Every structure is written in C-alpha cells, then in structure tokens.
C-alpha cells in the first residue's frame, strides 16, 4: 500500500469483500486493519465536508460583516456630517449658548457666548456656572431645571464685563433630556439686548419730551400775547423816561427781560412745532465758514482758545444749511461756555465715511457726571446758571429730523465731546 492510498478524504480503492490480506496476515488479522482504514476514510470525507461547510459559512459571515462595516461607515459619515452641521449651527448663532452638566459646570459654549461675556472659551468651559453667570436667580433656576422643574424664559440681567462695560442680557434656560425624559443637563441661551434697551430708553424719553413740548408750547402761546404788551409799554416808558437816568435803567431792564423771555418762548415754539427742512448738499467747509466769525467772537470774549479745522472739500452732508448751522452754533457756544476763562480750549472738526459725515466738537471744560449726561437733551435741563435748557434739546431735534444721530461723551474734570452724524451728500462742484 502506498502513501497516496492512506491520505484522508481521498478514499481507499478497497472493497472489504474482495481486498485480500497482505502477505503474512491472516483474514482475522487483516479485518480490523481494513475496518480502521474504512473508518478513517469516512471520517476524512466528513472532515472535508465540514471544512467546506465552514468555509462557506465563513464566506457568508465575511460578506455579512463587510456589509455591516459598510453600513457602519456610512452611519459614522452621516453622524459626522450631522455633528459638523450642528457645530456650524451652534457657532453661527448670534445668541450666546452654554451647555451645563449635572455637576453645574459649563461643558460647552459658542463663540457668541465668548464675545458677549468678554471671556475666552477656556475660561468658560469646565468652569462653574455660578462663576460664568453670577446671578442668584440664575442659580435657583438651574437647580429647578436640573431637578425636573420648568424652564426659565427671558429673564433680564445686566452683566459687567472684565473691561468695565455693562451689557444687558436676556437669559433663558431649559433642560436637556434623554428620550426617557431623564434630565442630562441644561442649556442656557444669552441674548444681548443692550442696544434694544438703549432704544427703548430713547423712545420713552422722546415720548415724554414730546408731551412736555406740546404742553410748554400751549403755555408759551398764552404767555406771548401779554408779554408783547409788557414789552410794548416798557418801550414807551423808556422813551418817556429818556431824561431820567434812574427810572430809565429800570425801564430798559424791563425791555431786556421781556426780550429774553420772548427768545425763550421762540425757541420753545420752534422745538414744539413740526420741523420743515429744505434738504440740499451742504459742504461742511462752507458751513464752518458761516459759523466761524460768531464762534470766534464768543470764544474771544470768554477767553477760550478756539481751533476750527477746515474740513476736506469732499465732506458734504445732506442737510438743511440753516438748521445745520444752528446745530454747529449751539454745540460750539455750549462748549465755549463750559470752559474756564484763560484755560479753555475748544476744537471743531469734521470727517466722514462712505455713508455719513461727522462733526465733532470737543472742549476741556468741567465735564459732566453720568446722571447729567443722561438728561442733557431734556428740555429745560441745564447745567448753566441762567440757561434755558432748550439749546441742546432743539439741536437733537434738528439732527433727528435729518435722520442723523448725536452722541455725547463726558467725564467730570476732563471735558466733553459732542459728535453729530449725518447722511453723506454728493460733492458740490
């Protein structure tokens, strides 16, 4: 028997009924050996069949695993796209966003939150929520939310940033929940409403001033007629007392007082009545020339140094020239009167951008406290002895009527800067 005859799975070409015993072996000795070879042959075939079956199962398993891997890869790609899209949405939000964990620490914030809070991301993330949003009401709301309570909507707070700027925030908080409604944390939305609050205050102030102006105008009409009578008789009295110096001075003071009061009433009526503007392209250089002599004379009499810088010819405003000249005169005279004689300096200049031109009036006078700055445009509010409190009110009304804006920056003991912004016009050739 050769080696090939004994290989498993190939089968032995034998027949137990015909295969003779090898030489030297009896039938009884050969039969167990022959049966063993037959058993070995059967088991070899079974092993081969099992191997083929296992190979097929493995191939099917590999195919299934490859399919599952492809599906998993597609899911991972999809999840990455969703995550990237969600990240983009969070980062593009104009509102600040904080994600707070059950340990009350901030787990995640967006760029708007950094800008709004004035703190870098590493200082926000992993910090205690109480350090980032230091309001007792916010901590109480967070406790309620993390214990399954209701969300907090649109709570207003003022936050002082590190550089000292105060921002008005509108804060909302809501729970972050799992599908089984288990609370996983909280999300805090921060909206900057500083400009909105400023506009609301301006609107309230202007509504109040409009009502005050209407009332004052009504009173002014009632005063003007008898005032004209008083001034007329005082002038007659002054003429008749021309030869009596003592009584003449009293009559002149009556006339001057009536004229001053009439001036106040005229300003008040101008402030109260609707403003009619004749809008043209006004060259700021010409405007400065119109006002230069008057302001220079006032500055010289007050002992104040006046520096009026001639604007570039390209700076042109869309404005009513007469009304704009009144604005410049009012601001210049106020700046001169705020200065200390002999030490005061007033600077007037103009510049601009693509859409607007600016007129800036600076002085090194006494300046104003924040409380007075807030009221400086109110009718009848004045910081000067003998002032009427109508000049700056009328100035702002004129600027508003042009669709412009007037701002003030003042510091006690350092001086004041008034800036008027107006729509830019076309260069006059």
C-alpha positions in Angstrom: 0.0 0.0 0.0 1.5 3.4 -0.9 1.2 6.7 0.9 -1.4 8.1 -1.5 -3.8 5.3 -0.6 -3.7 6.5 3.1 -4.5 10.2 2.6 -7.7 11.3 4.3 -10.6 12.4 2.2 -9.3 10.8 -1.0 -10.9 7.4 -0.2 -9.3 4.0 -0.3 -10.0 1.9 -3.5 -10.8 -1.1 -1.5 -13.6 -3.5 -1.1 -13.7 -5.3 2.2 -15.2 -8.3 0.5 -12.6 -8.5 -2.3 -9.4 -7.0 -0.8 -7.1 -9.9 0.0 -5.0 -9.7 3.2 -1.4 -8.7 2.7 1.2 -11.4 2.8 1.9 -12.8 6.2 -1.6 -11.7 7.6 -4.5 -13.9 8.2 -8.0 -12.8 7.4 -8.7 -12.4 11.1 -5.7 -10.2 11.5 -6.4 -8.1 8.4 -10.1 -7.4 9.0 -9.6 -4.9 12.0 -7.0 -3.1 9.9 -9.2 -2.9 6.9 -12.1 -1.6 9.0 -9.9 1.0 10.6 -8.9 2.3 7.2 -12.6 2.4 6.2 -13.4 4.4 9.3 -10.5 6.7 8.7 -11.8 7.2 5.1 -15.4 8.0 6.2 -14.1 10.5 8.9 -11.9 12.1 6.3 -14.8 12.7 4.0 -16.8 14.0 6.9 -14.0 16.4 7.8 -13.7 17.6 4.3 -17.5 18.2 4.1 -17.3 20.0 7.5 -14.4 22.1 6.2 -16.2 23.0 3.0 -19.3 23.9 5.1 -17.3 26.0 7.5 -15.6 27.7 4.6 -18.9 28.6 3.1 -20.2 29.8 6.5 -17.1 31.9 6.9 -17.5 33.4 3.4 -21.1 34.3 4.2 -20.0 35.7 7.6 -17.3 37.8 5.9 -19.8 39.1 3.3 -22.3 40.0 6.1 -19.5 41.6 8.2 -18.3 43.6 5.1 -21.9 44.8 4.5 -22.2 45.7 8.2 -18.9 47.5 8.1 -20.1 49.5 5.0 -23.4 50.4 6.8 -21.4 51.4 9.9 -19.0 53.5 7.9 -22.0 55.2 6.2 -23.6 55.8 9.6 -20.3 57.2 11.0 -20.0 59.5 8.0 -23.6 60.6 8.4 -23.1 61.2 12.1 -20.0 63.3 11.4 -22.0 65.3 8.9 -24.8 65.9 11.4 -22.3 66.7 14.1 -20.4 69.1 11.8 -23.7 70.8 10.7 -24.8 71.1 14.3 -21.5 72.6 15.3 -21.8 75.1 12.4 -25.3 76.0 13.6 -24.2 76.5 17.2 -21.2 78.6 16.2 -23.1 80.7 13.7 -25.8 81.6 16.3 -25.8 85.3 17.2 -27.1 84.4 20.7 -24.6 83.0 23.3 -25.1 79.3 24.2 -23.9 77.5 27.3 -24.4 73.8 27.9 -24.4 72.9 31.6 -23.9 69.4 33.1 -25.5 67.8 36.1 -22.3 68.9 38.1 -23.4 72.5 37.4 -20.3 73.1 35.3 -20.3 74.6 31.8 -19.5 71.8 29.3 -19.7 73.7 26.1 -20.1 77.3 24.8 -20.1 79.0 21.4 -18.2 82.0 20.0 -21.1 84.4 20.6 -21.0 83.5 24.3 -17.3 84.3 24.4 -17.9 87.7 22.8 -20.9 88.6 24.9 -19.4 87.6 28.2 -16.0 89.1 27.3 -14.2 85.9 28.5 -12.3 83.3 26.5 -13.6 79.8 25.9 -11.0 78.1 28.1 -12.2 80.3 31.0 -15.8 79.4 30.4 -15.8 75.7 29.7 -15.4 73.5 32.7 -16.0 76.5 35.0 -18.8 76.6 37.5 -22.0 78.0 36.1 -22.2 80.4 39.1 -18.8 81.9 38.0 -19.9 82.5 34.4 -23.4 83.7 35.2 -23.2 85.3 38.7 -26.8 85.9 39.4 -28.7 84.2 42.3 -31.9 83.9 40.3 -30.0 82.1 37.6 -28.6 79.6 40.1 -32.1 79.0 41.5 -33.5 78.5 38.0 -30.7 76.0 37.2 -31.4 74.0 40.4 -35.1 73.8 39.4 -34.3 72.7 35.9 -31.8 70.0 36.9 -34.3 68.5 39.3 -37.1 68.3 36.6 -38.6 71.8 37.1 -39.9 74.1 34.3 -37.6 76.2 32.0 -36.8 79.8 32.6 -37.8 82.3 29.9 -36.5 85.8 29.0 -35.1 86.9 32.4 -33.3 90.3 32.1 -29.9 91.0 33.8 -27.1 93.5 33.5 -23.6 92.0 33.3 -20.4 93.9 34.0 -17.7 92.6 31.8 -14.0 92.5 32.8 -13.1 95.7 30.9 -15.9 97.5 32.8 -18.5 97.6 30.0 -22.1 96.8 31.1 -24.2 94.7 28.8 -28.0 94.0 29.1 -28.8 90.3 28.8 -32.0 88.4 28.1 -31.4 84.9 29.5 -33.4 81.7 29.0 -32.7 78.2 30.3 -34.2 74.8 29.5 -33.5 71.2 30.4 -31.5 68.8 28.1 -33.4 65.4 28.4 -32.9 61.9 27.2 -35.6 60.0 25.2 -36.9 58.6 28.5 -37.1 62.2 29.9 -34.2 61.8 32.2 -32.6 65.2 32.7 -29.0 65.2 31.4 -28.2 68.9 32.0 -29.4 72.3 30.9 -28.9 74.7 28.0 -28.6 78.4 28.6 -29.4 81.0 25.9 -27.9 84.5 26.2 -29.2 87.4 24.1 -27.5 90.8 24.0 -30.3 93.4 24.2 -28.1 96.3 25.2 -28.9 98.3 22.1 -32.6 97.4 22.3 -32.7 98.7 25.9 -31.0 101.9 24.8 -33.5 102.4 22.0 -36.4 101.8 24.5 -35.0 104.4 26.8 -34.6 106.9 24.0 -38.1 106.2 22.8 -39.5 106.6 26.3 -37.5 109.9 26.7 -38.7 111.2 23.3 -42.3 110.4 24.0 -42.0 112.2 27.4 -40.3 115.1 25.8 -42.9 115.4 23.0 -45.7 115.6 25.6 -43.7 118.1 27.6 -43.0 120.2 24.4 -46.7 120.2 23.5 -47.6 121.4 27.0 -44.9 124.0 27.0 -46.0 125.3 23.6 -49.5 125.7 24.8 -48.3 127.7 27.8 -46.0 129.7 25.6 -48.8 130.8 23.3 -50.7 132.0 26.4 -47.7 134.0 27.6 -46.6 135.6 24.4 -49.6 138.0 23.9 -49.4 139.6 27.3 -45.6 139.6 27.1 -45.8 141.6 23.9 -48.0 144.1 25.7 -45.5 144.4 28.5 -42.6 144.9 26.2 -44.5 147.5 24.1 -45.5 149.6 27.2 -41.9 149.2 28.5 -40.5 150.7 25.3 -42.9 153.6 25.5 -42.0 154.1 29.2 -38.3 154.0 28.2 -38.9 156.7 25.6 -40.8 158.9 28.1 -38.1 158.5 30.7 -35.2 159.3 28.5 -34.3 162.4 30.6 -34.4 160.4 33.9 -31.4 158.1 34.2 -32.6 156.1 37.2 -36.1 155.2 36.0 -34.7 154.8 32.5 -32.4 151.9 33.7 -35.4 150.2 35.2 -37.4 150.5 32.0 -34.5 149.2 30.0 -34.3 146.2 32.3 -38.0 145.5 31.7 -37.4 145.6 28.0 -34.4 143.3 28.2 -36.2 140.9 30.4 -39.2 140.8 28.0 -36.9 140.2 25.1 -35.1 137.4 26.8 -38.3 135.7 27.8 -39.6 136.2 24.2 -36.4 134.5 22.9 -37.0 131.5 25.2 -40.6 131.3 24.0 -39.5 131.4 20.4 -37.1 128.6 21.0 -39.8 126.7 22.8 -42.2 127.1 19.9 -39.5 126.1 17.4 -38.9 123.0 19.5 -42.6 122.1 19.7 -43.7 122.7 16.2 -43.1 120.2 13.3 -39.8 120.9 11.6 -39.7 121.7 7.9 -36.4 121.1 6.2 -35.0 122.3 2.9 -32.5 119.5 2.2 -29.6 120.2 -0.1 -25.9 119.1 -0.4 -24.2 121.2 2.2 -20.4 121.5 2.1 -19.1 121.3 5.6 -16.3 123.8 4.7 -18.9 126.4 3.8 -20.9 125.6 7.0 -17.8 126.1 9.1 -17.1 129.4 7.4 -20.7 130.6 8.1 -20.2 129.9 11.9 -16.6 130.8 12.3 -16.9 134.5 13.0 -19.7 134.2 15.5 -17.9 131.4 17.4 -14.6 133.2 17.3 -16.2 136.3 18.8 -17.8 134.3 21.6 -14.6 132.5 22.3 -12.5 135.7 22.4 -14.9 137.3 24.8 -14.9 134.2 27.0 -11.1 133.9 27.0 -11.2 130.5 25.3 -8.9 129.2 22.6 -10.9 128.1 19.5 -9.4 125.7 16.9 -11.7 125.2 13.9 -10.1 122.8 11.4 -11.3 123.3 7.8 -12.9 120.1 6.5 -11.9 118.5 3.3 -14.0 119.6 0.3 -15.2 116.0 -0.1 -17.2 116.1 3.2 -20.7 117.0 2.2 -23.9 116.5 4.2 -27.5 116.0 3.1 -29.0 118.7 5.2 -30.8 122.0 5.7 -27.9 124.5 5.7 -29.7 127.0 8.0 -30.7 124.4 10.5 -27.3 122.6 10.4 -25.6 126.0 11.1 -27.9 126.3 14.2 -26.7 122.9 15.4 -23.0 123.9 15.0 -23.5 127.2 16.7 -25.4 125.6 19.6 -22.7 123.0 20.1 -19.9 125.5 19.8 -21.4 128.0 22.2 -22.1 125.3 24.7 -18.5 124.1 24.5 -17.2 127.6 25.0 -19.4 128.3 27.9 -18.3 125.1 29.6 -14.6 126.1 29.6 -12.7 128.0 32.3 -11.7 131.5 31.0 -8.0 131.7 30.1 -7.6 127.9 30.2 -10.3 126.6 28.0 -9.8 125.0 24.6 -12.5 124.1 22.0 -11.8 122.1 18.9 -14.2 121.7 16.0 -13.5 119.2 13.1 -15.3 117.1 10.5 -14.6 113.9 8.8 -16.6 111.1 7.3 -17.1 107.6 5.8 -18.9 106.1 2.8 -22.4 106.7 4.2 -22.1 109.5 6.7 -20.2 112.6 7.7 -19.3 113.5 11.3 -19.0 116.9 13.1 -17.1 116.7 16.4 -17.0 119.4 19.0 -14.5 118.9 21.9 -13.8 121.0 25.0 -11.6 120.7 28.0 -14.2 122.2 30.4 -15.7 120.9 33.6 -17.3 117.8 32.1 -20.5 116.2 33.4 -21.4 113.4 35.7 -23.2 110.3 34.2 -26.5 111.3 35.7 -26.4 114.7 34.0 -25.2 113.3 30.7 -28.4 111.2 30.5 -30.6 114.3 30.9 -28.6 116.8 28.8 -31.0 116.7 25.9 -34.1 117.1 28.0 -36.0 120.4 27.6 -35.3 122.9 30.3 -32.5 120.8 31.8 -29.4 122.9 32.1 -26.1 122.9 34.0 -25.5 126.6 33.4 -26.7 129.4 35.6 -29.3 131.4 33.6 -29.5 128.8 30.9 -32.9 127.9 29.3 -32.2 124.2 28.7 -33.6 124.4 25.2 -30.5 124.7 23.1 -29.4 121.1 23.1 -33.0 119.8 23.0 -33.5 121.8 19.8 -30.1 120.6 18.5 -31.1 117.0 18.9 -34.5 117.6 17.3 -32.8 119.1 14.3 -30.4 116.2 14.0 -33.2 113.6 14.4 -35.2 115.4 11.7 -32.2 114.9 9.3 -32.1 111.2 10.1 -28.8 111.7 11.9 -27.6 110.9 15.4 -25.9 113.0 18.1 -23.9 111.4 20.9 -22.1 112.7 23.9 -19.0 111.6 25.8 -18.2 113.5 29.0 -16.0 113.0 32.1 -16.0 115.2 35.1 -13.0 117.4 35.1 -11.8 116.2 31.7 -14.3 117.8 29.3 -17.0 116.9 26.8 -17.1 115.7 23.2 -20.3 116.0 21.1 -20.5 114.1 17.8 -23.1 114.6 15.1 -23.5 112.0 12.4 -25.5 113.0 9.2 -26.2 111.3 5.9 -23.4 112.0 3.4 -24.2 114.0 0.3 -22.7 114.4 -3.2 -19.6 116.7 -3.5 -20.6 120.2 -4.7 -18.7 121.2 -7.8 
